[in-house]
Amino acid sequence: MQSVTIRIPKKLYSDYKKTLLEQGKIVTYDVRRYMNDVVENHKKGQK
């Protein structure tokens, strides 16, 4: 695993976290899923 530090506005992060909580999701897992989707979509686009 790789630790990553990113700067995000506090209000945006707070709103994002609340939104995911309502959906039963966790920030870390949601970011990993998004990153994986970007990579997979890129691979599909190259074929």
N, C-alpha and C positions, 0 to 999 in steps of 0.2 A: 504494500500500500504506500501511497504518497500523500503526505500532508501538504495542503495548499492554503495559503493565506491570501484573501482578496479583500479589498476595501469596498464596502457597500454602505450606502446611506442608512443610518439607523432606522428611520421611518419606513423605508422600503423593506428592510429586513424584518422589522416588527410586523408589518402588514403581511408579508410573504409567509412568515412563520404562523401567524394567526389563520391565514387562509388554508395552509396545509394541515394545520391541526384540525380544522373543521372537516377536512377531507380524510382525516385519519392517516396522514402522511408525515414523514420526517424529512426535514430540510436536507440532511446529508444524502439520504437515499434518493430524494427527488433530483438533486444536482447530479448525482452519479447517473441516474436514468437519463437525464437530459443530455449529458455528455456522451453517453453510449448511443443515444438516438442520433446525435450529430455525426458521430463516426460511422455508424451503420448507413445513414442516408448518404453520406459522402461516398462510401464504398459502392453503394448501389448506383450512384450517379456516374461512377467511372466505368462501370461494366457496359 
